[in-house]
Amino acid sequence: MTEKVISTSPNNEVDDAATLIVRNKIKRLPVLNNEDKIVGIVLRKDIMNYLFLHE
């Protein structure tokens, strides 16, 4: 198992999530709340859809 999980929070911007995904070469990014509970997952596909559907 991974010791240090790369994650984001619901308050972070899409750009920040995209940067984490690209820099860490991952396909899925867990979204954790203040209590470190998973509240969602951001996929590469989600980022691409956001970028190209919001032009």
Residue pairs with C-beta under 8 A, 6 or more apart in sequence:
5 30
6 20
6 24
6 26
6 29
7 29
7 30
7 31
7 32
8 16
8 17
8 20
8 29
8 30
8 31
8 32
8 42
9 31
9 32
9 33
9 34
10 31
10 33
10 39
10 40
14 47
14 50
14 51
17 29
17 42
17 47
18 47
18 51
20 26
20 29
21 27
21 29
21 42
21 44
21 47
27 43
27 44
28 41
28 42
28 43
28 44
29 41
29 42
29 43
30 38
30 40
30 41
31 38
31 39
31 40
31 41
31 42
32 38
32 39
33 39
